[in-house]
Amino acid sequence: MSSIDGVGATGQVQEHLSTIADAVEGLCDSDLTGLSDAELTDTMRRLERSLRRTSAVGHNLIVETTERSLPGKLGHKSVNKLLIAVLRISAADASARVTAAKALGTWHALSGEQLPADLPDTAAAQRDGDIGADHARAIREVIRKIPHTVSSSDVAVAEQILAELARSATPEDVEKAGHNLLAHLNPDGNLTDDKDRKRLRGIRLGRQDTNLMTPISGHLDPETRALLDPILAKWARPGMNNPDDPESPTGSTEHPTVDRDQLAAAAGRDTRTAAQRNHDAFKEALRALLGSGVLGSHRGLPVTTIVTMTIDQLEQQTGVVTTASGGIVPIRDALTMAERAHPVLVLFDHNGRPLHLGRSKRLATADQRLALIAADRGCTRPGCDAPATMTAVHHVHDWSKGGTTDIAALTLGCDGCHALIHDGPGGWHTRTAPEGTEYAGRTEWIPPPHLDPDRKPGVNHRHHPKELLERARRKANARREAGMRRRGGSWPRGEARGGGSIADGLP
């Protein structure tokens, strides 16, 4: 229900479309070889920002199409069918665009008055070009899963926090932070409680087919998943237990008989998918379990499930805890697991870093690795989601250049990220955040110039979603307060300022 004059709108829209077409044609004909490395990456960023903003235009086109009842006029059963016919896109793409438009488009009441978007802060972030379709989809999925018993004001605050987070994070960051936000909003699993999990649990083995293959499906409860993750991390590593490679090592990656060079060569030849590696590892693990004591250790630690929890969680017996493999386990399941585990005590300073554990040798001890797992939870390079089970202990300051094997000078890094640290072009560097900074004691990674011309050090929040949510909450709070001051208004009655209660208590 457009309120713009039809004739004026036609000329204006056609002029904008012509400008876009001319700009795109010019870019297509441009010689990119003349750009410097910095100019090339900057061009990618600017183009991506413009493409993201065009998505907002697409949402409003779908809104206008729907509000005019145009599909029916043109003989289509739905707006999805019209999009498929007019744009020649897939049914899945059409469905995704319509779903996004419903939540992010500007719709109108019968009177013609504009209605606020279902996700107003997410829509604003997309109009600004700060987030893309995947960011918005991740936010929608989180909001959709919030229990209906949560107040509408808390839902609104949750959307503000996630939208602010998405402006500076990846869709995967938003998704992971959203999982923790949902766990906080529903800490005791009211939507999927113990009874539901017991009812849903199960592994179904189908009949062997003509190829003698057996389909398998089902659901693992949180405790079973937490027990399985460290086993797969060790046995399903690329190059291990590959039945198609006669030179592939079998069993455990850290068995004394495994040749490291042989494993590296086998990994380079390994073309299996992750699912295939999981299958082959499962088979070998089941075979090994017929014996005893074959699991040995993984990266210097016994193959076991490592759970990190706080004293408050232990005393209150509520909420969720994290595992070294990046999983989330309800506190009651974790306590059940702890009854059969060997307790490990790690003491932390006020910055959340483990107290001094020093060593004069290059290799870290098992105790040091346990302390790092509890503190870092995974690879420390910003944006990397590799859990602790897929990492090795890394010297923040290179051992060959005088670095020490003290706990304050150690961190976790996955194999891929560790290889990025070098002195050549495109190399990353690491350092410990100095005292007095926001994340004192944490490992900071300094990016190469082509990723950040200013080479600003950063820490990885991927394994600490509460930090992401708290930072986004503060930004959303400041942004909204600035808006209220400009409008001379006040906060809605009964609504939390900035949504601090939602971010509080996250693991």
ABEGO torsion letter per residue (X at the ends): XBABBAAAAAAAAAAAAAAAAAAAAAAAABBAAABBAAAAAAAAAAAAAAAAAAAAAAAAAAAAAAAAGAAAAAGBABAAAAAAAAAGBBAAAAAAAAAAAAAABBBBBAAGBBBBBABAAAAAAAAAGABBAAAAAAAAAAAAABBAABBAAAAAAAAAAAAAAAAABBAAAAAAAAAAAAAAABAAGAABBAAAAAAABEBBBBBBBAAGBBBBBEBBBAAAAAAAAAAAAAAABBGBGBAABAABBBEBAABAABBAAAAAAAAAABABBAAAAAAAAAAAAAAAAABBGAAEBBGGBBBBBBBBBBAAAAAAGBEBBBBAAGBBBBAAAAAAAAAABBBBBBBBBAAGBBBBBBBABABBBAAAAAAAAAAAGEBABBGBABBAAABBBBBABBAAAGBBABAAABBBBBAAAAAABBABBGBBBBBBBBBGBABBGBBBBBBBAAABAAGBBBBBAAABAAAAAAAAAAAAAAAAAAAAAAAGBBBBBGBBBGGAAAABGBX
